[in-house]
Amino acid sequence: MRNHKLILVLALPILYQDYIWAQTTVAAPSAGAGTQASPYEISTLGNLSWITQDSDRWDKYYKQTANIDASGTQYWDDADDDSDGDLYNDTNDGSSTGNDEGFSPIGNCCGGATTKFTGTYDGQGYTIDGLTIDRSSTNYVGLVGVTDGATISDVGVINVSIEGQYYVGAFVGQTISSTSIATCYSTGSVSGTGQIGGLVGMNDISSSITNSYSKCSVSASVKDDGGLVGFNNASSTIVNCYSTGSGGSLVPRNDDDATVTNSFWDTETSGASSSSYGTGKTTAQMKTLSTFTDAGWDFEDETTNGSNDYWNKDDDGTTTNNSGYPYLNWQDVTAPTMTITAAEGSDGFTSNDATLTLTFTSSEATTNFVVGDITVSGGSLSSFSATSTTVYTATFTPSADGATTVDVAASTFTDGAGNNNSAATQFNWTYDSTAPTMTITATDGSSAVSDGATTND
């Protein structure tokens, strides 16, 4: 029997795309001048590396123009092994060999380095996915270490793994001097010794956080682990925010005329039943629209609380988007879809093609898809590879004649915003390699005539 093979083309991202930093991490923005009129345009992990490795760039204007995969930071270490001035392009930065401190925060405060981030970062509705920082003996840790009068808006930092010592947050370790953070969110885990927050470690000196949320788990070994902020201080404000992550209430410590207004945390998912700052709600209440609209939050489908429409939410009782919790109106909450087609025939057809090419087309660029996310029956997969951010190929070899299926189940990969995919419609193909046969018979009137018989008909 001939060996027939089914070639699969799968719509998935190029896995090596964001690992070009193995040659060089530093990549200057392709556009912009760093001014208010012409911000630097940030679209890659290399661009973020370009910012963090030069403190002269910490007072500029930036806008993000694409989702950024930062998962490569898990292996970064601060040793410049090849002495080329780029800390994160050495061999050790692409493997677990080395210290693996991860991303170095933009902006710092103490220990001889006193350049804070004073610029503006407009995320424009994009995300930074998979940022890793492992600096357990370092203070002021986050995407940004310390801000001074900075502005950060419209960006999601998702799937973070961040550890520091004191003043640790997914976004900022410590905000000071009227820093503004607005319409931002975070997911992942944040840990350290003290002043640990899912969004900001310490919100300080007249700084503000508005219309933002965190789903990060938080852990402080000594004190002040907050689902949103570890320590809110010195006339700083938190307005219309919430947290759901395990480990702490919204804000465990609030001093010196700082205020927390119309903000909530989930008492069940956090494990924190009480706090003097913010309002604790059950999971069901946190997924009920009136909890927030009654507190003056501005949602898309209401007009009483304003027309800026900062927030959106599934109908009560529906958990399709953001697990039923409110989400920012700019967020991409649409699950990527996968469509399976074949050049040789439509779903359900039968053939004996020696090879069959399938195309799996994703509705958007995808991340973290691997061959194990594909399930098949009636055969096996091999030679899996990527051809673009939406198209992948593989070879399917049938094990025998008969029906075969190819599936991509729900929640096997995510898009750049962190949304799990929906299940693809199953593709069906029947492999038939058996040659047809023909049987010849004869009759004499009503009687059958056997093969080789002699008659006078």
Phi and psi in degrees as a GROMACS rama.xvg file:
@    title "Ramachandran Plot"
@    xaxis  label "Phi"
@    yaxis  label "Psi"
@TYPE xy
-67.394  151.633  ARG-2
-91.6415  103.075  ASN-3
-94.4365  140.668  HIS-4
-128.068  143.978  LYS-5
-107.995  117.794  LEU-6
-91.5145  121.019  ILE-7
-100.246  138.935  LEU-8
-117.892  115.457  VAL-9
-111.266  137.51  LEU-10
-87.4755  100.84  ALA-11
-149.358  167.733  LEU-12
-81.4804  158.84  PRO-13
-74.5992  116.118  ILE-14
-67.7029  -27.5957  LEU-15
-86.8062  -1.34469  TYR-16
-53.6301  -47.655  GLN-17
-94.4421  14.7708  ASP-18
-110.053  18.2633  TYR-19
-62.5899  -20.4726  ILE-20
-58.9901  -13.7547  TRP-21
-61.262  -23.1791  ALA-22
-95.3119  -45.7649  GLN-23
-157.278  131.221  THR-24
-86.5927  -35.2564  THR-25
-74.2309  120.832  VAL-26
-136.764  114.301  ALA-27
-65.289  144.843  ALA-28
-55.9687  145.278  PRO-29
-78.7084  -12.9241  SER-30
-150.861  157.083  ALA-31
101.602  159.181  GLY-32
-122.724  4.30124  ALA-33
79.5195  14.2393  GLY-34
-104.99  168.874  THR-35
-61.6532  -38.0107  GLN-36
-75.6871  -27.7866  ALA-37
-140.95  77.7032  SER-38
-65.4443  151.139  PRO-39
-62.3311  138.424  TYR-40
-98.1532  118.928  GLU-41
-107.499  121.939  ILE-42
-136.764  -6.97985  SER-43
-137.748  165.322  THR-44
-63.4262  -33.5519  LEU-45
-60.1779  -36.4764  GLY-46
-65.3701  -41.0593  ASN-47
-64.5968  -38.5132  LEU-48
-63.1426  -38.2399  SER-49
-60.4755  -38.8531  TRP-50
-70.1079  -51.5319  ILE-51
-70.8993  -23.0474  THR-52
-88.2204  6.20776  GLN-53
-145.094  106.072  ASP-54
-65.7437  -15.6826  SER-55
-66.8734  -12.406  ASP-56
-98.7691  5.98619  ARG-57
-88.6392  8.51541  TRP-58
-120.412  16.8606  ASP-59
-97.6197  172.78  LYS-60
-98.9058  135.866  TYR-61
-135.065  149.786  TYR-62
-138.895  135.756  LYS-63
-86.2489  137.495  GLN-64
-120.262  4.75951  THR-65
-163.063  158.112  ALA-66
-65.2602  141.317  ASN-67
-117.915  126.564  ILE-68
-88.3688  110.368  ASP-69
-105.988  17.064  ALA-70
-63.7018  -23.8867  SER-71
-63.5704  -17.416  GLY-72
-67.7782  -11.5526  THR-73
-61.2419  -23.5889  GLN-74
-109.927  2.2743  TYR-75
-66.65  138.363  TRP-76
-133.907  162.165  ASP-77
-82.6607  -4.08678  ASP-78
-78.3966  126.359  ALA-79
-91.1462  79.3699  ASP-80
-60.755  -33.2306  ASP-81
-100.038  6.05828  ASP-82
53.2466  39.3047  SER-83
-102.457  4.20873  ASP-84
91.1561  -10.3616  GLY-85
-105.938  114.512  ASP-86
-70.5215  -23.6025  LEU-87
-118.244  27.1363  TYR-88
-117.357  12.5354  ASN-89
-82.1082  166.805  ASP-90
-55.9556  -41.2913  THR-91
-64.5119  -21.6457  ASN-92
-77.6373  -2.91599  ASP-93
-112.408  7.67029  GLY-94
-148.707  175.313  SER-95
-75.7028  -5.38018  SER-96
-68.4565  132.769  THR-97
112.195  -173.009  GLY-98
-82.841  -22.5526  ASN-99
54.6213  49.1526  ASP-100
-69.4724  -20.086  GLU-101
80.4748  -160.428  GLY-102
-60.5636  138.478  PHE-103
-92.9418  122.824  SER-104
-56.5112  145.279  PRO-105
-80.42  120.359  ILE-106
87.4244  134.326  GLY-107
-143.668  -176.794  ASN-108
-132.599  -53.1264  CYS-109
-128.554  -173.649  CYS-110
70.4507  31.9161  GLY-111
91.5437  -12.613  GLY-112
-115.297  115.346  ALA-113
-125.937  25.3491  THR-114
-92.1983  110.213  THR-115
-89.8934  163.802  LYS-116
-83.5438  117.851  PHE-117
-115.39  6.88884  THR-118
-88.6376  -161.652  GLY-119
-126.466  131.374  THR-120
-126.485  111.19  TYR-121
-104.658  109.821  ASP-122
-73.3823  -15.6511  GLY-123
53.8854  27.9188  GLN-124
85.788  18.7945  GLY-125
-107.793  173.568  TYR-126
-123.842  159.318  THR-127
-118.29  116.664  ILE-128
-111.224  128.209  ASP-129
84.4844  23.8805  GLY-130
-65.4815  129.912  LEU-131
-120.097  131.157  THR-132
-136.343  125.282  ILE-133
-128.293  83.8159  ASP-134
-135.8  69.7313  ARG-135
-67.5029  -16.5853  SER-136
-107.575  15.4484  SER-137
-113.692  135.689  THR-138
-90.6156  159.617  ASN-139
62.4664  74.2037  TYR-140
-126.682  135.128  VAL-141
169.663  -174.702  GLY-142
-50.219  -43.2113  LEU-143
-117.886  132.675  VAL-144
-74.1183  -58.8257  GLY-145
-139.37  134.709  VAL-146
-110.402  154.296  THR-147
-139.79  97.5176  ASP-148
69.0551  21.4339  GLY-149
-82.045  166.541  ALA-150
-128.773  125.764  THR-151
-129.201  129.835  ILE-152
-150.298  154.784  SER-153
53.9749  48.7058  ASP-154
-143.684  145.636  VAL-155
-112.112  130.723  GLY-156
-108.758  107.145  VAL-157
-117.906  151.712  ILE-158
55.7096  39.825  ASN-159
-76.5477  155.066  VAL-160
-134.383  98.6668  SER-161
-126.814  127.321  ILE-162
-132.051  132.509  GLU-163
-141.082  -159.509  GLY-164
-104.752  -84.7987  GLN-165
-111.783  149.818  TYR-166
61.653  75.1902  TYR-167
-130.423  129.002  VAL-168
-148.933  161.594  GLY-169
-63.5009  -42.0162  ALA-170
-90.592  -57.9712  PHE-171
-137.808  137.892  VAL-172
-68.9253  -51.5449  GLY-173
-144.419  129.654  GLN-174
-100.549  137.729  THR-175
-139.26  164.601  ILE-176
55.5439  58.6955  SER-177
63.9128  31.0946  SER-178
-62.5144  143.54  THR-179
-121.48  125.702  SER-180
-120.144  123.331  ILE-181
-140.128  142.871  ALA-182
46.9837  57.6836  THR-183
-127.089  160.729  CYS-184
-150.792  161.696  TYR-185
-142.951  152.157  SER-186
-140.591  156.497  THR-187
126.104  -139.683  GLY-188
-141.187  142.465  SER-189
-135.323  131.802  VAL-190
-145.606  162.747  SER-191
171.152  -157.568  GLY-192
-90.5988  -48.8503  THR-193
-159.848  158.922  GLY-194
55.6273  61.855  GLN-195
-109.43  127.649  ILE-196
-134.133  147.09  GLY-197
-63.3201  -28.9413  GLY-198
-112.013  -52.3339  LEU-199
-136.386  136.9  VAL-200
-68.1644  -55.8755  GLY-201
-134.471  121.419  MET-202
-97.3205  111.826  ASN-203
-136.004  151.268  ASP-204
55.4901  70.291  ILE-205
62.8425  25.8944  SER-206
-86.5368  161.533  SER-207
-134.939  143.079  SER-208
-127.42  121.104  ILE-209
-132.971  146.671  THR-210
45.6655  54.4594  ASN-211
-138.741  163.621  SER-212
-151.909  162.684  TYR-213
-137.279  139.971  SER-214
-114.147  15.2444  LYS-215
-69.8237  140.908  CYS-216
-75.9966  144.509  SER-217
-131.264  149.945  VAL-218
-152.463  123.606  SER-219
-119.496  125.463  ALA-220
-74.0168  -19.6891  SER-221
-115.296  -57.355  VAL-222
-163.596  162.22  LYS-223
61.3769  66.43  ASP-224
-108.166  112.094  ASP-225
-114.387  139.551  GLY-226
-58.2286  -33.0218  GLY-227
-109.837  -54.2382  LEU-228
-137.57  137  VAL-229
-75.5213  -38.8039  GLY-230
-148.004  117.47  PHE-231
-104.883  121.977  ASN-232
-142.046  156.3  ASN-233
55.3755  64.5731  ALA-234
63.1402  19.0526  SER-235
-81.2787  158.522  SER-236
-130.436  145.988  THR-237
-129.234  121.088  ILE-238
-133.687  130.772  VAL-239
55.9192  55.8696  ASN-240
-129.579  163.37  CYS-241
-151.242  164.61  TYR-242
-142.122  152.252  SER-243
-132.428  -8.35704  THR-244
-69.206  157.228  GLY-245
-72.7662  149.817  SER-246
113.003  -23.7974  GLY-247
-165.081  158.413  GLY-248
-72.5784  -178.495  SER-249
-58.069  -55.4211  LEU-250
-142.074  106.536  VAL-251
-78.1182  -17.8481  PRO-252
-139.994  131.799  ARG-253
-145.94  114.124  ASN-254
-130.34  165.957  ASP-255
52.9928  59.6359  ASP-256
65.6408  12.1456  ASP-257
-72.7034  151.795  ALA-258
-132.373  150.177  THR-259
-126.612  118.605  VAL-260
-126.54  131.672  THR-261
50.4568  45.8445  ASN-262
-130.244  150.98  SER-263
-137.464  161.732  PHE-264
-141.738  156.247  TRP-265
-85.5808  112.143  ASP-266
-69.603  -24.559  THR-267
-83.3444  -50.6072  GLU-268
-71.2272  -27.7598  THR-269
-81.3535  -28.1491  SER-270
77.557  6.8503  GLY-271
-109.246  110.411  ALA-272
-86.1567  -19.1362  SER-273
-148.226  153.624  SER-274
-167.211  152.243  SER-275
-81.9964  -7.80167  SER-276
-129.281  122.813  TYR-277
86.4649  173.165  GLY-278
-120.925  124.213  THR-279
-80.8317  137.849  GLY-280
-134.611  153.698  LYS-281
-70.1492  166.053  THR-282
-58.7547  -42.3982  THR-283
-61.6646  -41.6416  ALA-284
-67.0136  -35.1901  GLN-285
-69.6806  -15.6308  MET-286
-106.971  18.2019  LYS-287
-111.353  124.117  THR-288
-56.6366  -41.6468  LEU-289
-64.0838  -23.4955  SER-290
-54.4664  -37.5217  THR-291
-96.364  -41.6223  PHE-292
-66.7321  -33.4152  THR-293
-65.7151  -21.1949  ASP-294
-95.249  6.76072  ALA-295
91.8285  12.0881  GLY-296
-71.6113  141.661  TRP-297
-94.1419  104.012  ASP-298
-103.728  160.203  PHE-299
-61.443  -39.7197  GLU-300
-95.248  20.3415  ASP-301
-136.73  157.915  GLU-302
-120.716  -12.008  THR-303
-62.0063  -37.2897  THR-304
-98.0313  11.1432  ASN-305
124.726  178.149  GLY-306
-121.416  11.0349  SER-307
-77.1492  -21.8024  ASN-308
52.7171  54.4425  ASP-309
-66.6853  -31.35  TYR-310
-119.656  160.13  TRP-311
-144.882  166.627  ASN-312
-165.594  146.289  LYS-313
-61.4869  158.28  ASP-314
-58.2114  145.86  ASP-315
-51.9838  134.878  ASP-316
90.671  -6.58748  GLY-317
-109.375  136.042  THR-318
-125.049  28.0566  THR-319
-65.8491  -47.2571  THR-320
-105.84  126.757  ASN-321
54.8065  32.8192  ASN-322
57.8701  24.1743  SER-323
92.0823  -8.69225  GLY-324
-79.6461  159.271  TYR-325
-59.5916  150.242  PRO-326
-136.758  159.904  TYR-327
-71.2047  141.361  LEU-328
-64.1998  -23.8957  ASN-329
-81.0768  -12.1227  TRP-330
-65.3349  141.27  GLN-331
-82.661  109.039  ASP-332
-114.026  12.3529  VAL-333
-85.0114  126.82  THR-334
-69.2225  133.639  ALA-335
-66.6147  145.206  PRO-336
-115.248  156.732  THR-337
-124.779  124.596  MET-338
-109.151  128.983  THR-339
-108.122  123.274  ILE-340
-134.891  164.354  THR-341
-132.778  137.938  ALA-342
-67.177  -29.7076  ALA-343
-85.4697  -13.1713  GLU-344
174.718  168.634  GLY-345
-87.2265  169.293  SER-346
-51.9827  132.146  ASP-347
92.9325  1.85824  GLY-348
-80.1296  166.916  PHE-349
-121.454  136.793  THR-350
-158.444  170.101  SER-351
-118.321  27.6501  ASN-352
-54.5404  135.295  ASP-353
-64.4545  -35.7163  ALA-354
-138.225  146.376  THR-355
-131.54  124.133  LEU-356
-98.7267  120.5  THR-357
-106.991  146.818  LEU-358
-117.397  123.138  THR-359
-105.103  113.442  PHE-360
-108.855  118.936  THR-361
-84.8064  147.494  SER-362
-71.9763  -15.8611  SER-363
-159.63  168.365  GLU-364
-58.9271  139.97  ALA-365
-118.71  162.709  THR-366
-133.487  163.261  THR-367
52.1005  30.1208  ASN-368
-89.0231  133.86  PHE-369
-129.625  165.601  VAL-370
-60.1286  -29.0341  VAL-371
-67.3068  -12.7567  GLY-372
-79.6101  -8.17697  ASP-373
-98.6915  131.097  ILE-374
-114.406  139.79  THR-375
-133.626  157.547  VAL-376
-128.6  149.548  SER-377
81.604  16.4901  GLY-378
172.323  -162.937  GLY-379
-143.536  158.799  SER-380
-102.776  150.108  LEU-381
-154.946  170.274  SER-382
56.6846  42.12  SER-383
-71.1493  132.487  PHE-384
-156.9  160.26  SER-385
-100.567  143.701  ALA-386
-116.391  -18.5769  THR-387
-163.594  -174.676  SER-388
-72.8696  -11.0477  THR-389
-127.087  -1.68382  THR-390
-132.935  129.698  VAL-391
-128.903  159.024  TYR-392
-125.971  155.325  THR-393
-158.503  166.57  ALA-394
-113.311  129.447  THR-395
-110.541  125.522  PHE-396
-110.713  117.119  THR-397
-69.9174  146.983  PRO-398
-89.5136  -19.917  SER-399
-170.365  167.584  ALA-400
-58.1185  146.882  ASP-401
131.83  -170.837  GLY-402
-73.9538  140.303  ALA-403
-129.097  154.342  THR-404
-136.341  153.218  THR-405
-132.507  128.493  VAL-406
-133.894  149.585  ASP-407
-124.372  109.635  VAL-408
-73.5159  164.109  ALA-409
-66.3909  151.412  ALA-410
60.3697  37.5797  SER-411
-101.248  -24.1905  THR-412
-144.877  172.149  PHE-413
-129.432  161.173  THR-414
-89.1792  -175.989  ASP-415
-64.9554  -19.2834  GLY-416
-92.3002  -0.681869  ALA-417
90.5999  8.77321  GLY-418
-78.7529  133.358  ASN-419
-70.7331  146.451  ASN-420
-73.2324  156.148  ASN-421
-87.4995  161.685  SER-422
-68.1398  137.848  ALA-423
-75.8178  152.407  ALA-424
-69.5757  126.806  THR-425
-57.78  137.161  GLN-426
-100.448  133.127  PHE-427
-119.827  136.158  ASN-428
-143.082  135.049  TRP-429
-104.049  119.591  THR-430
-90.4071  122.313  TYR-431
-131.639  103.524  ASP-432
-105.655  5.34623  SER-433
-83.7312  125.378  THR-434
-69.85  140.159  ALA-435
-71.5686  152.39  PRO-436
-119.52  157.697  THR-437
-126.005  128.139  MET-438
-109.359  129.623  THR-439
-109.363  127.164  ILE-440
-130.786  164.117  THR-441
-140.639  154.914  ALA-442
-131.314  150.902  THR-443
-115.68  93.9813  ASP-444
67.3115  -116.377  GLY-445
-97.0243  -0.745425  SER-446
-104.958  141.554  SER-447
-75.6953  144.445  ALA-448
-111.461  125.482  VAL-449
-79.1772  160.868  SER-450
-62.1225  129.84  ASP-451
87.4759  0.784571  GLY-452
-72.443  154.908  ALA-453
-110.739  127.894  THR-454
-137.586  171.039  THR-455
-108.102  21.8104  ASN-456
